[in-house]
Amino acid sequence: MSTPVMPRQRPQADGDLVSWMAGTQLLARAVSVLLYLREREEPVTVGELAGALKVPINTVYRIVRTLEMGGLVDRSNRPYVSLGLRLMDLGQAKQRQVARELAPIAMPVLEALTSATGETSLLVMPTGARAICILAVESSRAIRLSYQPGRVFPLYAGASGKVLLPWLSTQLVETALAQAEGQVLATGRKLTSAALLREVERIRDSGYCVTHAELDAGVSAVAAPVFGRGGQIFAAISVAGPETGFTANQLSGLIDHVCTAAAQTSRSLSIRAGEERG
């Protein structure tokens, strides 16, 4: 397990940009183009891409043409560039694969967790400098949260992403710290990297994370880490719902349920890994 340290030299605050990957500069730049387009969620020109990524415009033109040939970017509305439709196919294929592998293990746990707590249950996995919802079981309550598989969460805020941080690589922790600096939560509180680092240590010590109104106003969540083969961080299990269901009197029971569900999933993953090796 890696121990987070204060960054010596921080990456870009748009932490998904992978320009720090030594030895694979062109590939890193192509990935950064795609991730930048995802973050912007609107078409941009090649010149805007070059300026934002600090890459020569001729290089960006070559990258964009190559990605266009693979359907990964769309230039039909020149001079603008946007994400290509082929990414929908790739995303759906990956979603089917992950759900096929994890649903038999995780869905019964999530269903039992929602039944026990009355709140929406999620299985979230780390993906680069973000976390993504893989499986979800909604509450049957009239007032409930709805999270669709594929929703992306930051690592610096919200229980589902933040609970992963203590066990991620130092590089990803540094990226999250850089992303966090100056971000404003739903409560209006401004984040600092120093405060986040202290919270990462508290999460490591306690083994769970509780948040209130960090990403969405009026929403609380409890999350715990799931470990896979070799004790490596694999995912997180969380429950989320209106703050009224996460009062001080209710939190102890919610934490127990979530930690038990995460531990059960970790055991099942270890058993499956042993069977695959055997």
VEXVEX-851059 format. One record per residue (C-alpha): residue in three letters; x, y, z; residue number from 1. Coordinates in Angstrom, 1 decimal. Layout:
# residues N
@rest:ALA	c1:X	c2:Y	c3:Z	nr:NUM
...
This chain:
# residues 278
@rest:MET	c1:0.0	c2:0.0	c3:0.0	nr:1
@rest:SER	c1:1.4	c2:3.4	c3:-1.0	nr:2
@rest:THR	c1:1.6	c2:6.3	c3:1.5	nr:3
@rest:PRO	c1:0.5	c2:9.6	c3:0.1	nr:4
@rest:VAL	c1:3.0	c2:12.4	c3:0.5	nr:5
@rest:MET	c1:2.9	c2:16.1	c3:-0.2	nr:6
@rest:PRO	c1:3.7	c2:16.7	c3:-3.8	nr:7
@rest:ARG	c1:7.1	c2:17.9	c3:-4.8	nr:8
@rest:GLN	c1:6.1	c2:19.1	c3:-8.2	nr:9
@rest:ARG	c1:2.4	c2:19.0	c3:-9.0	nr:10
@rest:PRO	c1:0.9	c2:17.9	c3:-12.3	nr:11
@rest:GLN	c1:-1.6	c2:20.1	c3:-14.1	nr:12
@rest:ALA	c1:-4.8	c2:20.8	c3:-12.1	nr:13
@rest:ASP	c1:-6.8	c2:19.2	c3:-14.9	nr:14
@rest:GLY	c1:-5.4	c2:15.9	c3:-13.5	nr:15
@rest:ASP	c1:-6.6	c2:13.7	c3:-16.3	nr:16
@rest:LEU	c1:-4.0	c2:15.2	c3:-18.6	nr:17
@rest:VAL	c1:-1.3	c2:12.5	c3:-18.9	nr:18
@rest:SER	c1:1.5	c2:14.6	c3:-20.3	nr:19
@rest:TRP	c1:3.8	c2:13.5	c3:-17.4	nr:20
@rest:MET	c1:4.0	c2:10.0	c3:-18.8	nr:21
@rest:ALA	c1:7.6	c2:9.7	c3:-19.8	nr:22
@rest:GLY	c1:8.6	c2:7.8	c3:-22.9	nr:23
@rest:THR	c1:5.1	c2:7.8	c3:-24.5	nr:24
@rest:GLN	c1:4.7	c2:11.5	c3:-25.4	nr:25
@rest:LEU	c1:2.7	c2:11.1	c3:-28.5	nr:26
@rest:LEU	c1:0.3	c2:8.6	c3:-27.0	nr:27
@rest:ALA	c1:0.0	c2:10.7	c3:-23.9	nr:28
@rest:ARG	c1:-0.9	c2:13.7	c3:-26.0	nr:29
@rest:ALA	c1:-3.5	c2:11.8	c3:-27.9	nr:30
@rest:VAL	c1:-5.1	c2:10.6	c3:-24.7	nr:31
@rest:SER	c1:-5.0	c2:14.1	c3:-23.3	nr:32
@rest:VAL	c1:-6.9	c2:15.4	c3:-26.4	nr:33
@rest:LEU	c1:-9.7	c2:12.9	c3:-25.8	nr:34
@rest:LEU	c1:-9.8	c2:13.6	c3:-22.1	nr:35
@rest:TYR	c1:-9.8	c2:17.4	c3:-22.7	nr:36
@rest:LEU	c1:-12.7	c2:17.0	c3:-25.1	nr:37
@rest:ARG	c1:-14.6	c2:15.0	c3:-22.5	nr:38
@rest:GLU	c1:-14.0	c2:17.6	c3:-19.8	nr:39
@rest:ARG	c1:-15.1	c2:20.5	c3:-22.0	nr:40
@rest:GLU	c1:-18.2	c2:18.7	c3:-23.2	nr:41
@rest:GLU	c1:-18.4	c2:21.1	c3:-26.2	nr:42
@rest:PRO	c1:-16.6	c2:21.3	c3:-29.6	nr:43
@rest:VAL	c1:-13.3	c2:23.2	c3:-29.7	nr:44
@rest:THR	c1:-11.0	c2:24.2	c3:-32.5	nr:45
@rest:VAL	c1:-7.6	c2:22.6	c3:-33.1	nr:46
@rest:GLY	c1:-6.0	c2:25.9	c3:-32.1	nr:47
@rest:GLU	c1:-7.9	c2:25.9	c3:-28.8	nr:48
@rest:LEU	c1:-6.7	c2:22.3	c3:-28.2	nr:49
@rest:ALA	c1:-3.1	c2:23.2	c3:-28.9	nr:50
@rest:GLY	c1:-3.3	c2:26.2	c3:-26.5	nr:51
@rest:ALA	c1:-5.0	c2:24.3	c3:-23.7	nr:52
@rest:LEU	c1:-2.6	c2:21.3	c3:-23.9	nr:53
@rest:LYS	c1:0.5	c2:23.4	c3:-24.6	nr:54
@rest:VAL	c1:1.3	c2:21.2	c3:-27.7	nr:55
@rest:PRO	c1:2.4	c2:22.5	c3:-31.1	nr:56
@rest:ILE	c1:-0.6	c2:23.0	c3:-33.4	nr:57
@rest:ASN	c1:0.9	c2:20.9	c3:-36.2	nr:58
@rest:THR	c1:1.2	c2:18.0	c3:-33.7	nr:59
@rest:VAL	c1:-2.4	c2:18.4	c3:-32.6	nr:60
@rest:TYR	c1:-3.5	c2:18.4	c3:-36.2	nr:61
@rest:ARG	c1:-1.7	c2:15.1	c3:-36.8	nr:62
@rest:ILE	c1:-3.2	c2:13.6	c3:-33.6	nr:63
@rest:VAL	c1:-6.7	c2:14.7	c3:-34.5	nr:64
@rest:ARG	c1:-6.5	c2:13.3	c3:-38.0	nr:65
@rest:THR	c1:-5.4	c2:9.9	c3:-36.7	nr:66
@rest:LEU	c1:-8.1	c2:9.9	c3:-34.0	nr:67
@rest:GLU	c1:-10.7	c2:10.8	c3:-36.6	nr:68
@rest:MET	c1:-9.7	c2:7.8	c3:-38.8	nr:69
@rest:GLY	c1:-10.5	c2:5.6	c3:-35.8	nr:70
@rest:GLY	c1:-13.8	c2:7.4	c3:-35.1	nr:71
@rest:LEU	c1:-12.6	c2:8.6	c3:-31.8	nr:72
@rest:VAL	c1:-13.0	c2:12.3	c3:-32.7	nr:73
@rest:ASP	c1:-15.5	c2:14.0	c3:-35.0	nr:74
@rest:ARG	c1:-14.6	c2:16.8	c3:-37.4	nr:75
@rest:SER	c1:-17.8	c2:16.9	c3:-39.4	nr:76
@rest:ASN	c1:-18.5	c2:20.4	c3:-38.1	nr:77
@rest:ARG	c1:-15.2	c2:22.0	c3:-39.1	nr:78
@rest:PRO	c1:-13.3	c2:23.9	c3:-37.7	nr:79
@rest:TYR	c1:-14.5	c2:22.3	c3:-34.5	nr:80
@rest:VAL	c1:-13.4	c2:19.0	c3:-33.0	nr:81
@rest:SER	c1:-15.6	c2:16.9	c3:-30.6	nr:82
@rest:LEU	c1:-15.6	c2:13.3	c3:-29.3	nr:83
@rest:GLY	c1:-16.3	c2:10.6	c3:-31.9	nr:84
@rest:LEU	c1:-19.3	c2:8.3	c3:-31.9	nr:85
@rest:ARG	c1:-17.0	c2:5.2	c3:-31.7	nr:86
@rest:LEU	c1:-16.4	c2:6.0	c3:-28.1	nr:87
@rest:MET	c1:-20.0	c2:5.1	c3:-27.4	nr:88
@rest:ASP	c1:-19.4	c2:1.7	c3:-28.7	nr:89
@rest:LEU	c1:-16.1	c2:1.3	c3:-26.8	nr:90
@rest:GLY	c1:-17.8	c2:2.5	c3:-23.6	nr:91
@rest:GLN	c1:-20.7	c2:0.2	c3:-23.9	nr:92
@rest:ALA	c1:-18.5	c2:-2.8	c3:-24.6	nr:93
@rest:LYS	c1:-16.4	c2:-2.1	c3:-21.5	nr:94
@rest:GLN	c1:-19.5	c2:-1.6	c3:-19.4	nr:95
@rest:ARG	c1:-20.9	c2:-5.0	c3:-20.6	nr:96
@rest:GLN	c1:-17.6	c2:-6.7	c3:-19.8	nr:97
@rest:VAL	c1:-17.2	c2:-5.2	c3:-16.3	nr:98
@rest:ALA	c1:-20.9	c2:-5.9	c3:-15.4	nr:99
@rest:ARG	c1:-20.5	c2:-9.5	c3:-16.7	nr:100
@rest:GLU	c1:-17.5	c2:-10.1	c3:-14.5	nr:101
@rest:LEU	c1:-18.6	c2:-8.2	c3:-11.4	nr:102
@rest:ALA	c1:-22.4	c2:-8.5	c3:-11.3	nr:103
@rest:PRO	c1:-22.5	c2:-12.1	c3:-10.0	nr:104
@rest:ILE	c1:-20.3	c2:-11.1	c3:-7.0	nr:105
@rest:ALA	c1:-21.4	c2:-7.5	c3:-6.3	nr:106
@rest:MET	c1:-25.1	c2:-7.2	c3:-7.2	nr:107
@rest:PRO	c1:-26.4	c2:-9.5	c3:-4.4	nr:108
@rest:VAL	c1:-24.3	c2:-7.5	c3:-2.0	nr:109
@rest:LEU	c1:-25.6	c2:-4.2	c3:-3.3	nr:110
@rest:GLU	c1:-29.2	c2:-5.4	c3:-3.2	nr:111
@rest:ALA	c1:-28.9	c2:-6.6	c3:0.4	nr:112
@rest:LEU	c1:-27.2	c2:-3.3	c3:1.3	nr:113
@rest:THR	c1:-30.1	c2:-1.2	c3:-0.2	nr:114
@rest:SER	c1:-32.6	c2:-3.5	c3:1.5	nr:115
@rest:ALA	c1:-30.9	c2:-3.1	c3:4.9	nr:116
@rest:THR	c1:-30.3	c2:0.7	c3:4.7	nr:117
@rest:GLY	c1:-33.1	c2:1.9	c3:2.4	nr:118
@rest:GLU	c1:-30.6	c2:4.0	c3:0.4	nr:119
@rest:THR	c1:-29.2	c2:3.7	c3:-3.1	nr:120
@rest:SER	c1:-26.1	c2:1.5	c3:-3.2	nr:121
@rest:LEU	c1:-23.2	c2:1.8	c3:-5.6	nr:122
@rest:LEU	c1:-20.1	c2:0.0	c3:-6.7	nr:123
@rest:VAL	c1:-17.5	c2:2.5	c3:-7.9	nr:124
@rest:MET	c1:-14.1	c2:1.8	c3:-9.5	nr:125
@rest:PRO	c1:-11.1	c2:4.1	c3:-9.9	nr:126
@rest:THR	c1:-10.3	c2:5.1	c3:-13.5	nr:127
@rest:GLY	c1:-7.3	c2:7.3	c3:-13.9	nr:128
@rest:ALA	c1:-7.8	c2:10.5	c3:-11.8	nr:129
@rest:ARG	c1:-11.5	c2:9.9	c3:-11.5	nr:130
@rest:ALA	c1:-13.9	c2:7.2	c3:-10.2	nr:131
@rest:ILE	c1:-16.8	c2:5.7	c3:-12.2	nr:132
@rest:CYS	c1:-20.0	c2:4.0	c3:-11.2	nr:133
@rest:ILE	c1:-20.1	c2:0.4	c3:-12.4	nr:134
@rest:LEU	c1:-23.2	c2:-1.0	c3:-10.7	nr:135
@rest:ALA	c1:-26.1	c2:0.6	c3:-8.8	nr:136
@rest:VAL	c1:-29.2	c2:-0.5	c3:-6.9	nr:137
@rest:GLU	c1:-31.7	c2:2.2	c3:-6.3	nr:138
@rest:SER	c1:-33.8	c2:2.7	c3:-3.2	nr:139
@rest:SER	c1:-37.5	c2:2.0	c3:-3.4	nr:140
@rest:ARG	c1:-38.2	c2:5.2	c3:-1.4	nr:141
@rest:ALA	c1:-40.3	c2:7.9	c3:-2.9	nr:142
@rest:ILE	c1:-37.4	c2:10.4	c3:-2.3	nr:143
@rest:ARG	c1:-34.2	c2:8.7	c3:-3.5	nr:144
@rest:LEU	c1:-31.1	c2:9.3	c3:-5.5	nr:145
@rest:SER	c1:-30.6	c2:7.8	c3:-8.9	nr:146
@rest:TYR	c1:-27.1	c2:7.1	c3:-10.2	nr:147
@rest:GLN	c1:-26.6	c2:5.5	c3:-13.6	nr:148
@rest:PRO	c1:-23.6	c2:3.2	c3:-14.4	nr:149
@rest:GLY	c1:-21.1	c2:5.3	c3:-16.2	nr:150
@rest:ARG	c1:-21.4	c2:8.4	c3:-14.0	nr:151
@rest:VAL	c1:-18.0	c2:9.8	c3:-13.2	nr:152
@rest:PHE	c1:-17.0	c2:11.2	c3:-9.8	nr:153
@rest:PRO	c1:-13.9	c2:13.2	c3:-8.7	nr:154
@rest:LEU	c1:-11.4	c2:11.6	c3:-6.3	nr:155
@rest:TYR	c1:-11.2	c2:14.8	c3:-4.2	nr:156
@rest:ALA	c1:-14.8	c2:15.1	c3:-3.1	nr:157
@rest:GLY	c1:-17.7	c2:12.8	c3:-2.4	nr:158
@rest:ALA	c1:-17.4	c2:9.6	c3:-0.4	nr:159
@rest:SER	c1:-17.4	c2:7.2	c3:-3.3	nr:160
@rest:GLY	c1:-14.3	c2:8.6	c3:-4.9	nr:161
@rest:LYS	c1:-12.5	c2:10.0	c3:-1.9	nr:162
@rest:VAL	c1:-12.5	c2:6.7	c3:0.0	nr:163
@rest:LEU	c1:-10.2	c2:5.2	c3:-2.7	nr:164
@rest:LEU	c1:-7.5	c2:7.8	c3:-2.3	nr:165
@rest:PRO	c1:-5.5	c2:6.3	c3:0.6	nr:166
@rest:TRP	c1:-4.7	c2:3.2	c3:-1.4	nr:167
@rest:LEU	c1:-4.0	c2:4.7	c3:-4.8	nr:168
@rest:SER	c1:-0.6	c2:5.5	c3:-6.2	nr:169
@rest:THR	c1:1.3	c2:8.5	c3:-5.0	nr:170
@rest:GLN	c1:1.0	c2:10.0	c3:-8.5	nr:171
@rest:LEU	c1:-2.8	c2:9.8	c3:-8.4	nr:172
@rest:VAL	c1:-3.0	c2:11.2	c3:-4.9	nr:173
@rest:GLU	c1:-0.8	c2:14.2	c3:-6.0	nr:174
@rest:THR	c1:-3.2	c2:14.7	c3:-9.0	nr:175
@rest:ALA	c1:-6.2	c2:14.7	c3:-6.7	nr:176
@rest:LEU	c1:-4.5	c2:17.2	c3:-4.4	nr:177
@rest:ALA	c1:-3.9	c2:19.4	c3:-7.4	nr:178
@rest:GLN	c1:-7.4	c2:19.1	c3:-8.6	nr:179
@rest:ALA	c1:-8.8	c2:19.8	c3:-5.2	nr:180
@rest:GLU	c1:-7.1	c2:23.1	c3:-4.6	nr:181
@rest:GLY	c1:-9.6	c2:25.9	c3:-4.8	nr:182
@rest:GLN	c1:-12.6	c2:23.7	c3:-5.7	nr:183
@rest:VAL	c1:-15.9	c2:24.9	c3:-4.2	nr:184
@rest:LEU	c1:-18.2	c2:22.2	c3:-2.7	nr:185
@rest:ALA	c1:-22.0	c2:22.2	c3:-2.9	nr:186
@rest:THR	c1:-21.9	c2:23.7	c3:0.7	nr:187
@rest:GLY	c1:-19.8	c2:26.6	c3:-0.5	nr:188
@rest:ARG	c1:-16.7	c2:25.5	c3:1.3	nr:189
@rest:LYS	c1:-13.5	c2:25.9	c3:-0.6	nr:190
@rest:LEU	c1:-11.1	c2:22.9	c3:-0.7	nr:191
@rest:THR	c1:-7.4	c2:23.0	c3:0.0	nr:192
@rest:SER	c1:-4.9	c2:20.3	c3:-0.8	nr:193
@rest:ALA	c1:-3.7	c2:20.3	c3:2.8	nr:194
@rest:ALA	c1:-7.1	c2:19.7	c3:4.2	nr:195
@rest:LEU	c1:-7.7	c2:16.9	c3:1.7	nr:196
@rest:LEU	c1:-4.4	c2:15.2	c3:2.6	nr:197
@rest:ARG	c1:-5.4	c2:15.2	c3:6.3	nr:198
@rest:GLU	c1:-8.7	c2:13.7	c3:5.4	nr:199
@rest:VAL	c1:-7.0	c2:11.0	c3:3.3	nr:200
@rest:GLU	c1:-5.1	c2:10.0	c3:6.5	nr:201
@rest:ARG	c1:-8.3	c2:9.9	c3:8.5	nr:202
@rest:ILE	c1:-9.9	c2:7.6	c3:5.9	nr:203
@rest:ARG	c1:-6.9	c2:5.3	c3:6.0	nr:204
@rest:ASP	c1:-7.1	c2:5.1	c3:9.8	nr:205
@rest:SER	c1:-10.9	c2:4.5	c3:10.0	nr:206
@rest:GLY	c1:-11.4	c2:2.4	c3:6.8	nr:207
@rest:TYR	c1:-14.5	c2:4.4	c3:5.6	nr:208
@rest:CYS	c1:-15.5	c2:7.9	c3:4.5	nr:209
@rest:VAL	c1:-18.6	c2:9.9	c3:5.3	nr:210
@rest:THR	c1:-19.5	c2:13.1	c3:3.3	nr:211
@rest:HIS	c1:-22.3	c2:15.6	c3:3.5	nr:212
@rest:ALA	c1:-23.3	c2:17.9	c3:0.6	nr:213
@rest:GLU	c1:-19.9	c2:17.8	c3:-1.1	nr:214
@rest:LEU	c1:-21.0	c2:17.1	c3:-4.7	nr:215
@rest:ASP	c1:-24.7	c2:17.6	c3:-4.5	nr:216
@rest:ALA	c1:-26.6	c2:19.8	c3:-2.1	nr:217
@rest:GLY	c1:-28.7	c2:17.9	c3:0.5	nr:218
@rest:VAL	c1:-27.0	c2:14.6	c3:-0.3	nr:219
@rest:SER	c1:-24.9	c2:12.4	c3:2.1	nr:220
@rest:ALA	c1:-22.9	c2:9.3	c3:1.5	nr:221
@rest:VAL	c1:-21.0	c2:6.6	c3:3.3	nr:222
@rest:ALA	c1:-18.3	c2:4.5	c3:1.4	nr:223
@rest:ALA	c1:-15.8	c2:1.8	c3:2.2	nr:224
@rest:PRO	c1:-12.9	c2:0.4	c3:0.1	nr:225
@rest:VAL	c1:-13.0	c2:-3.0	c3:-1.7	nr:226
@rest:PHE	c1:-9.7	c2:-4.8	c3:-2.1	nr:227
@rest:GLY	c1:-8.8	c2:-7.3	c3:-4.8	nr:228
@rest:ARG	c1:-5.9	c2:-9.6	c3:-5.5	nr:229
@rest:GLY	c1:-2.9	c2:-9.0	c3:-3.4	nr:230
@rest:GLY	c1:-4.7	c2:-6.5	c3:-1.2	nr:231
@rest:GLN	c1:-4.7	c2:-3.9	c3:-4.0	nr:232
@rest:ILE	c1:-7.5	c2:-1.3	c3:-4.0	nr:233
@rest:PHE	c1:-10.1	c2:-2.5	c3:-6.5	nr:234
@rest:ALA	c1:-13.3	c2:-0.5	c3:-5.9	nr:235
@rest:ALA	c1:-15.5	c2:1.1	c3:-3.3	nr:236
@rest:ILE	c1:-19.0	c2:0.3	c3:-2.1	nr:237
@rest:SER	c1:-21.2	c2:3.2	c3:-0.9	nr:238
@rest:VAL	c1:-24.7	c2:4.2	c3:0.0	nr:239
@rest:ALA	c1:-26.0	c2:7.7	c3:-0.9	nr:240
@rest:GLY	c1:-29.3	c2:9.5	c3:-0.2	nr:241
@rest:PRO	c1:-30.9	c2:12.6	c3:1.3	nr:242
@rest:GLU	c1:-29.1	c2:14.1	c3:4.3	nr:243
@rest:THR	c1:-32.2	c2:13.4	c3:6.4	nr:244
@rest:GLY	c1:-31.3	c2:9.7	c3:6.4	nr:245
@rest:PHE	c1:-27.7	c2:10.3	c3:7.5	nr:246
@rest:THR	c1:-28.1	c2:11.9	c3:10.9	nr:247
@rest:ALA	c1:-25.7	c2:11.2	c3:13.8	nr:248
@rest:ASN	c1:-28.0	c2:8.6	c3:15.2	nr:249
@rest:GLN	c1:-28.2	c2:6.7	c3:11.9	nr:250
@rest:LEU	c1:-24.6	c2:7.0	c3:10.8	nr:251
@rest:SER	c1:-23.2	c2:4.2	c3:13.0	nr:252
@rest:GLY	c1:-25.6	c2:1.6	c3:11.5	nr:253
@rest:LEU	c1:-25.0	c2:2.8	c3:7.9	nr:254
@rest:ILE	c1:-21.2	c2:2.7	c3:8.4	nr:255
@rest:ASP	c1:-21.4	c2:-0.9	c3:9.8	nr:256
@rest:HIS	c1:-23.6	c2:-2.0	c3:6.8	nr:257
@rest:VAL	c1:-21.3	c2:-0.4	c3:4.2	nr:258
@rest:CYS	c1:-18.1	c2:-1.8	c3:5.8	nr:259
@rest:THR	c1:-19.6	c2:-5.3	c3:6.0	nr:260
@rest:ALA	c1:-20.7	c2:-5.2	c3:2.4	nr:261
@rest:ALA	c1:-17.2	c2:-4.0	c3:1.3	nr:262
@rest:ALA	c1:-15.5	c2:-6.7	c3:3.3	nr:263
@rest:GLN	c1:-17.8	c2:-9.4	c3:1.9	nr:264
@rest:THR	c1:-17.1	c2:-8.2	c3:-1.7	nr:265
@rest:SER	c1:-13.3	c2:-8.2	c3:-1.0	nr:266
@rest:ARG	c1:-13.5	c2:-11.8	c3:0.3	nr:267
@rest:SER	c1:-15.5	c2:-12.9	c3:-2.7	nr:268
@rest:LEU	c1:-12.9	c2:-11.3	c3:-5.1	nr:269
@rest:SER	c1:-10.1	c2:-13.0	c3:-3.2	nr:270
@rest:ILE	c1:-11.9	c2:-16.4	c3:-3.5	nr:271
@rest:ARG	c1:-12.4	c2:-15.9	c3:-7.2	nr:272
@rest:ALA	c1:-8.8	c2:-14.9	c3:-7.7	nr:273
@rest:GLY	c1:-7.7	c2:-18.1	c3:-5.9	nr:274
@rest:GLU	c1:-10.0	c2:-20.2	c3:-8.0	nr:275
@rest:GLU	c1:-8.6	c2:-18.7	c3:-11.2	nr:276
@rest:ARG	c1:-5.0	c2:-19.3	c3:-10.1	nr:277
@rest:GLY	c1:-5.9	c2:-22.9	c3:-9.1	nr:278
